[in-house]
Amino acid sequence: MDALLGDLGVGLPDREKQGADNANDSEFDLGDDHPLSARRELRQWLKRGLIVERGGKILATDAFQRSLKFLESLEDQTMTSTASRLAR
């Protein structure tokens, strides 16, 4: 794909290239039975206490929701440091 895009004069940013490389890595192969993989992952989340099952519904725990909000806050932060402050 990189060769095709290169022929068109279009390049992928390094981050996207890395993501594409990782997507093709055999370590991330999920197999063909996606429902089975999903059930296994949900069982692991239940064991770890990230989610709970109540009344046939799966709910996120407060700790899991706080973790997600924390991660979102990391993505929303902008760099406020100036070059002069970093040079100290």
N, CA, C and O atoms as a GROMACS GRO file, in nm:
protein
  352
    1MET      N    1   0.083  -0.118   0.000
    1MET     CA    2   0.000   0.000   0.000
    1MET      C    3   0.087   0.125   0.000
    1MET      O    4   0.057   0.221  -0.070
    2ASP      N    5   0.197   0.123   0.080
    2ASP     CA    6   0.287   0.238   0.081
    2ASP      C    7   0.342   0.265  -0.058
    2ASP      O    8   0.356   0.380  -0.099
    3ALA      N    9   0.374   0.156  -0.131
    3ALA     CA   10   0.428   0.173  -0.265
    3ALA      C   11   0.324   0.238  -0.355
    3ALA      O   12   0.356   0.327  -0.434
    4LEU      N   13   0.199   0.195  -0.344
    4LEU     CA   14   0.092   0.252  -0.425
    4LEU      C   15   0.075   0.400  -0.392
    4LEU      O   16   0.066   0.483  -0.483
    5LEU      N   17   0.071   0.434  -0.264
    5LEU     CA   18   0.056   0.573  -0.224
    5LEU      C   19   0.177   0.655  -0.265
    5LEU      O   20   0.164   0.770  -0.305
    6GLY      N   21   0.297   0.593  -0.256
    6GLY     CA   22   0.418   0.663  -0.297
    6GLY      C   23   0.414   0.696  -0.445
    6GLY      O   24   0.458   0.804  -0.485
    7ASP      N   25   0.362   0.604  -0.528
    7ASP     CA   26   0.350   0.628  -0.672
    7ASP      C   27   0.256   0.745  -0.699
    7ASP      O   28   0.273   0.816  -0.798
    8LEU      N   29   0.159   0.764  -0.612
    8LEU     CA   30   0.065   0.875  -0.629
    8LEU      C   31   0.117   1.005  -0.569
    8LEU      O   32   0.053   1.109  -0.580
    9GLY      N   33   0.233   0.996  -0.505
    9GLY     CA   34   0.289   1.116  -0.442
    9GLY      C   35   0.229   1.145  -0.307
    9GLY      O   36   0.239   1.256  -0.256
   10VAL      N   37   0.166   1.044  -0.248
   10VAL     CA   38   0.101   1.060  -0.117
   10VAL      C   39   0.174   0.972  -0.018
   10VAL      O   40   0.200   0.855  -0.045
   11GLY      N   41   0.209   1.027   0.096
   11GLY     CA   42   0.274   0.949   0.200
   11GLY      C   43   0.191   0.944   0.326
   11GLY      O   44   0.114   1.036   0.355
   12LEU      N   45   0.206   0.836   0.400
   12LEU     CA   46   0.137   0.824   0.528
   12LEU      C   47   0.225   0.881   0.637
   12LEU      O   48   0.347   0.860   0.634
   13PRO      N   49   0.168   0.952   0.734
   13PRO     CA   50   0.248   0.995   0.849
   13PRO      C   51   0.304   0.873   0.921
   13PRO      O   52   0.246   0.765   0.914
   14ASP      N   53   0.415   0.889   0.990
   14ASP     CA   54   0.481   0.778   1.059
   14ASP      C   55   0.386   0.705   1.152
   14ASP      O   56   0.388   0.582   1.159
   15ARG      N   57   0.302   0.778   1.222
   15ARG     CA   58   0.209   0.717   1.318
   15ARG      C   59   0.112   0.622   1.247
   15ARG      O   60   0.083   0.513   1.298
   16GLU      N   61   0.063   0.664   1.130
   16GLU     CA   62  -0.029   0.579   1.056
   16GLU      C   63   0.042   0.458   0.998
   16GLU      O   64  -0.014   0.349   0.993
   17LYS      N   65   0.167   0.476   0.955
   17LYS     CA   66   0.244   0.362   0.904
   17LYS      C   67   0.265   0.259   1.014
   17LYS      O   68   0.252   0.139   0.991
   18GLN      N   69   0.297   0.308   1.134
   18GLN     CA   70   0.319   0.217   1.246
   18GLN      C   71   0.190   0.141   1.276
   18GLN      O   72   0.193   0.021   1.302
   19GLY      N   73   0.076   0.211   1.274
   19GLY     CA   74  -0.053   0.146   1.300
   19GLY      C   75  -0.083   0.039   1.197
   19GLY      O   76  -0.132  -0.068   1.231
   20ALA      N   77  -0.053   0.069   1.071
   20ALA     CA   78  -0.076  -0.030   0.965
   20ALA      C   79   0.016  -0.150   0.984
   20ALA      O   80  -0.026  -0.264   0.964
   21ASP      N   81   0.141  -0.126   1.021
   21ASP     CA   82   0.234  -0.237   1.046
   21ASP      C   83   0.184  -0.322   1.162
   21ASP      O   84   0.189  -0.445   1.155
   22ASN      N   85   0.138  -0.258   1.268
   22ASN     CA   86   0.089  -0.332   1.385
   22ASN      C   87  -0.036  -0.412   1.351
   22ASN      O   88  -0.055  -0.523   1.402
   23ALA      N   89  -0.121  -0.358   1.267
   23ALA     CA   90  -0.245  -0.427   1.231
   23ALA      C   91  -0.216  -0.557   1.159
   23ALA      O   92  -0.296  -0.651   1.167
   24ASN      N   93  -0.105  -0.564   1.089
   24ASN     CA   94  -0.069  -0.685   1.015
   24ASN      C   95   0.017  -0.780   1.096
   24ASN      O   96   0.053  -0.887   1.047
   25ASP      N   97   0.053  -0.743   1.219
   25ASP     CA   98   0.138  -0.826   1.304
   25ASP      C   99   0.059  -0.949   1.349
   25ASP      O  100  -0.056  -0.938   1.391
   26SER      N  101   0.121  -1.067   1.339
   26SER     CA  102   0.053  -1.191   1.375
   26SER      C  103   0.014  -1.195   1.523
   26SER      O  104  -0.076  -1.269   1.560
   27GLU      N  105   0.081  -1.116   1.606
   27GLU     CA  106   0.048  -1.112   1.749
   27GLU      C  107  -0.094  -1.059   1.772
   27GLU      O  108  -0.157  -1.091   1.872
   28PHE      N  109  -0.143  -0.979   1.678
   28PHE     CA  110  -0.275  -0.919   1.692
   28PHE      C  111  -0.381  -0.995   1.612
   28PHE      O  112  -0.492  -0.945   1.596
   29ASP      N  113  -0.348  -1.115   1.563
   29ASP     CA  114  -0.443  -1.194   1.487
   29ASP      C  115  -0.555  -1.240   1.580
   29ASP      O  116  -0.530  -1.308   1.680
   30LEU      N  117  -0.676  -1.205   1.547
   30LEU     CA  118  -0.791  -1.238   1.631
   30LEU      C  119  -0.856  -1.369   1.592
   30LEU      O  120  -0.945  -1.418   1.662
   31GLY      N  121  -0.814  -1.427   1.481
   31GLY     CA  122  -0.877  -1.549   1.435
   31GLY      C  123  -1.004  -1.518   1.360
   31GLY      O  124  -1.035  -1.403   1.332
   32ASP      N  125  -1.077  -1.622   1.328
   32ASP     CA  126  -1.199  -1.606   1.249
   32ASP      C  127  -1.326  -1.605   1.332
   32ASP      O  128  -1.431  -1.564   1.284
   33ASP      N  129  -1.316  -1.649   1.457
   33ASP     CA  130  -1.435  -1.657   1.543
   33ASP      C  131  -1.442  -1.532   1.631
   33ASP      O  132  -1.408  -1.535   1.749
   34HIS      N  133  -1.488  -1.424   1.572
   34HIS     CA  134  -1.493  -1.296   1.644
   34HIS      C  135  -1.588  -1.297   1.764
   34HIS      O  136  -1.555  -1.241   1.868
   35PRO      N  137  -1.705  -1.360   1.753
   35PRO     CA  138  -1.791  -1.366   1.871
   35PRO      C  139  -1.725  -1.437   1.989
   35PRO      O  140  -1.741  -1.396   2.104
   36LEU      N  141  -1.651  -1.546   1.960
   36LEU     CA  142  -1.580  -1.618   2.065
   36LEU      C  143  -1.474  -1.528   2.128
   36LEU      O  144  -1.461  -1.524   2.251
   37SER      N  145  -1.398  -1.457   2.046
   37SER     CA  146  -1.296  -1.365   2.097
   37SER      C  147  -1.358  -1.257   2.184
   37SER      O  148  -1.303  -1.220   2.288
   38ALA      N  149  -1.473  -1.206   2.141
   38ALA     CA  150  -1.541  -1.102   2.217
   38ALA      C  151  -1.587  -1.154   2.353
   38ALA      O  152  -1.573  -1.085   2.454
   39ARG      N  153  -1.642  -1.277   2.356
   39ARG     CA  154  -1.686  -1.336   2.484
   39ARG      C  155  -1.568  -1.356   2.579
   39ARG      O  156  -1.579  -1.330   2.698
   40ARG      N  157  -1.456  -1.402   2.524
   40ARG     CA  158  -1.337  -1.421   2.607
   40ARG      C  159  -1.289  -1.288   2.665
   40ARG      O  160  -1.254  -1.280   2.783
   41GLU      N  161  -1.287  -1.186   2.582
   41GLU     CA  162  -1.244  -1.055   2.629
   41GLU      C  163  -1.338  -1.002   2.737
   41GLU      O  164  -1.292  -0.947   2.837
   42LEU      N  165  -1.467  -1.017   2.718
   42LEU     CA  166  -1.564  -0.972   2.819
   42LEU      C  167  -1.546  -1.047   2.950
   42LEU      O  168  -1.555  -0.987   3.057
   43ARG      N  169  -1.520  -1.179   2.942
   43ARG     CA  170  -1.495  -1.256   3.065
   43ARG      C  171  -1.374  -1.202   3.139
   43ARG      O  172  -1.376  -1.192   3.262
   44GLN      N  173  -1.269  -1.167   3.065
   44GLN     CA  174  -1.149  -1.111   3.129
   44GLN      C  175  -1.182  -0.977   3.195
   44GLN      O  176  -1.135  -0.950   3.306
   45TRP      N  177  -1.260  -0.895   3.129
   45TRP     CA  178  -1.299  -0.765   3.186
   45TRP      C  179  -1.382  -0.786   3.312
   45TRP      O  180  -1.368  -0.712   3.410
   46LEU      N  181  -1.470  -0.888   3.310
   46LEU     CA  182  -1.550  -0.918   3.429
   46LEU      C  183  -1.461  -0.962   3.544
   46LEU      O  184  -1.478  -0.917   3.658
   47LYS      N  185  -1.364  -1.051   3.516
   47LYS     CA  186  -1.272  -1.099   3.620
   47LYS      C  187  -1.190  -0.985   3.678
   47LYS      O  188  -1.161  -0.984   3.798
   48ARG      N  189  -1.152  -0.890   3.595
   48ARG     CA  190  -1.070  -0.777   3.640
   48ARG      C  191  -1.152  -0.669   3.709
   48ARG      O  192  -1.096  -0.574   3.766
   49GLY      N  193  -1.284  -0.682   3.705
   49GLY     CA  194  -1.369  -0.584   3.771
   49GLY      C  195  -1.389  -0.456   3.692
   49GLY      O  196  -1.429  -0.354   3.748
   50LEU      N  197  -1.361  -0.459   3.562
   50LEU     CA  198  -1.381  -0.340   3.479
   50LEU      C  199  -1.528  -0.321   3.444
   50LEU      O  200  -1.575  -0.208   3.427
   51ILE      N  201  -1.599  -0.433   3.434
   51ILE     CA  202  -1.741  -0.430   3.404
   51ILE      C  203  -1.813  -0.526   3.497
   51ILE      O  204  -1.751  -0.614   3.557
   52VAL      N  205  -1.944  -0.507   3.510
   52VAL     CA  206  -2.028  -0.598   3.590
   52VAL      C  207  -2.150  -0.633   3.506
   52VAL      O  208  -2.188  -0.560   3.415
   53GLU      N  209  -2.211  -0.746   3.539
   53GLU     CA  210  -2.333  -0.787   3.470
   53GLU      C  211  -2.448  -0.783   3.570
   53GLU      O  212  -2.443  -0.847   3.675
   54ARG      N  213  -2.549  -0.708   3.535
   54ARG     CA  214  -2.668  -0.696   3.622
   54ARG      C  215  -2.793  -0.701   3.537
   54ARG      O  216  -2.807  -0.625   3.441
   55GLY      N  217  -2.882  -0.790   3.572
   55GLY     CA  218  -3.009  -0.800   3.499
   55GLY      C  219  -2.989  -0.828   3.351
   55GLY      O  220  -3.067  -0.781   3.268
   56GLY      N  221  -2.886  -0.904   3.316
   56GLY     CA  222  -2.862  -0.937   3.177
   56GLY      C  223  -2.795  -0.826   3.098
   56GLY      O  224  -2.779  -0.838   2.976
   57LYS      N  225  -2.757  -0.718   3.165
   57LYS     CA  226  -2.690  -0.607   3.098
   57LYS      C  227  -2.547  -0.595   3.150
   57LYS      O  228  -2.519  -0.624   3.266
   58ILE      N  229  -2.459  -0.551   3.064
   58ILE     CA  230  -2.320  -0.529   3.102
   58ILE      C  231  -2.301  -0.380   3.129
   58ILE      O  232  -2.334  -0.296   3.045
   59LEU      N  233  -2.249  -0.350   3.247
   59LEU     CA  234  -2.230  -0.211   3.289
   59LEU      C  235  -2.084  -0.185   3.324
   59LEU      O  236  -2.016  -0.272   3.379
   60ALA      N  237  -2.036  -0.067   3.291
   60ALA     CA  238  -1.901  -0.028   3.328
   60ALA      C  239  -1.899   0.010   3.475
   60ALA      O  240  -1.993   0.072   3.525
   61THR      N  241  -1.793  -0.027   3.546
   61THR     CA  242  -1.779   0.012   3.686
   61THR      C  243  -1.736   0.158   3.693
   61THR      O  244  -1.690   0.215   3.594
   62ASP      N  245  -1.752   0.218   3.811
   62ASP     CA  246  -1.708   0.356   3.830
   62ASP      C  247  -1.559   0.372   3.802
   62ASP      O  248  -1.516   0.470   3.741
   63ALA      N  249  -1.481   0.274   3.847
   63ALA     CA  250  -1.336   0.280   3.826
   63ALA      C  251  -1.303   0.279   3.677
   63ALA      O  252  -1.214   0.352   3.632
   64PHE      N  253  -1.374   0.197   3.601
   64PHE     CA  254  -1.350   0.190   3.457
   64PHE      C  255  -1.388   0.321   3.389
   64PHE      O  256  -1.316   0.370   3.302
   65GLN      N  257  -1.501   0.378   3.429
   65GLN     CA  258  -1.543   0.505   3.371
   65GLN      C  259  -1.444   0.617   3.405
   65GLN      O  260  -1.414   0.700   3.320
   66ARG      N  261  -1.394   0.618   3.530
   66ARG     CA  262  -1.294   0.720   3.567
   66ARG      C  263  -1.166   0.702   3.485
   66ARG      O  264  -1.104   0.801   3.445
   67SER      N  265  -1.128   0.577   3.461
   67SER     CA  266  -1.009   0.550   3.380
   67SER      C  267  -1.026   0.603   3.238
   67SER      O  268  -0.935   0.662   3.181
   68LEU      N  269  -1.144   0.582   3.182
   68LEU     CA  270  -1.171   0.632   3.046
   68LEU      C  271  -1.168   0.784   3.042
   68LEU      O  272  -1.114   0.843   2.948
   69LYS      N  273  -1.226   0.847   3.143
   69LYS     CA  274  -1.223   0.995   3.148
   69LYS      C  275  -1.081   1.046   3.161
   69LYS      O  276  -1.046   1.148   3.101
   70PHE      N  277  -0.999   0.977   3.240
   70PHE     CA  278  -0.859   1.016   3.254
   70PHE      C  279  -0.787   1.008   3.120
   70PHE      O  280  -0.713   1.099   3.082
   71LEU      N  281  -0.809   0.897   3.048
   71LEU     CA  282  -0.746   0.882   2.917
   71LEU      C  283  -0.792   0.989   2.820
   71LEU      O  284  -0.712   1.041   2.742
   72GLU      N  285  -0.921   1.022   2.823
   72GLU     CA  286  -0.972   1.128   2.737
   72GLU      C  287  -0.908   1.261   2.771
   72GLU      O  288  -0.879   1.341   2.682
   73SER      N  289  -0.885   1.286   2.901
   73SER     CA  290  -0.824   1.412   2.940
   73SER      C  291  -0.680   1.422   2.890
   73SER      O  292  -0.632   1.532   2.861
   74LEU      N  293  -0.611   1.309   2.880
   74LEU     CA  294  -0.475   1.310   2.827
   74LEU      C  295  -0.475   1.348   2.680
   74LEU      O  296  -0.385   1.418   2.634
   75GLU      N  297  -0.574   1.302   2.607
   75GLU     CA  298  -0.584   1.334   2.465
   75GLU      C  299  -0.619   1.480   2.443
   75GLU      O  300  -0.581   1.538   2.342
   76ASP      N  301  -0.693   1.540   2.537
   76ASP     CA  302  -0.738   1.677   2.520
   76ASP      C  303  -0.636   1.781   2.563
   76ASP      O  304  -0.651   1.900   2.533
   77GLN      N  305  -0.531   1.738   2.634
   77GLN     CA  306  -0.432   1.834   2.682
   77GLN      C  307  -0.351   1.890   2.566
   77GLN      O  308  -0.316   1.818   2.472
   78THR      N  309  -0.323   2.019   2.576
   78THR     CA  310  -0.237   2.083   2.477
   78THR      C  311  -0.108   2.123   2.546
   78THR      O  312  -0.105   2.150   2.666
   79MET      N  313  -0.002   2.126   2.470
   79MET     CA  314   0.127   2.166   2.524
   79MET      C  315   0.126   2.316   2.552
   79MET      O  316   0.096   2.396   2.463
   80THR      N  317   0.160   2.355   2.673
   80THR     CA  318   0.164   2.496   2.708
   80THR      C  319   0.304   2.541   2.740
   80THR      O  320   0.325   2.657   2.775
   81SER      N  321   0.402   2.452   2.729
   81SER     CA  322   0.540   2.487   2.759
   81SER      C  323   0.598   2.568   2.643
   81SER      O  324   0.572   2.540   2.526
   82THR      N  325   0.677   2.666   2.678
   82THR     CA  326   0.744   2.744   2.576
   82THR      C  327   0.890   2.700   2.568
   82THR      O  328   0.943   2.638   2.660
   83ALA      N  329   0.953   2.733   2.458
   83ALA     CA  330   1.092   2.693   2.438
   83ALA      C  331   1.182   2.752   2.546
   83ALA      O  332   1.276   2.686   2.590
   84SER      N  333   1.154   2.875   2.589
   84SER     CA  334   1.239   2.937   2.690
   84SER      C  335   1.227   2.865   2.824
   84SER      O  336   1.326   2.853   2.896
   85ARG      N  337   1.109   2.817   2.858
   85ARG     CA  338   1.092   2.744   2.984
   85ARG      C  339   1.158   2.607   2.977
   85ARG      O  340   1.208   2.557   3.078
   86LEU      N  341   1.157   2.546   2.860
   86LEU     CA  342   1.219   2.415   2.846
   86LEU      C  343   1.371   2.422   2.846
   86LEU      O  344   1.438   2.324   2.879
   87ALA      N  345   1.426   2.537   2.809
   87ALA     CA  346   1.571   2.551   2.798
   87ALA      C  347   1.638   2.565   2.934
   87ALA      O  348   1.761   2.554   2.944
   88ARG      N  349   1.562   2.588   3.038
   88ARG     CA  350   1.621   2.608   3.171
   88ARG      C  351   1.689   2.487   3.223
   88ARG      O  352   1.743   2.490   3.334
   0.00000   0.00000   0.00000
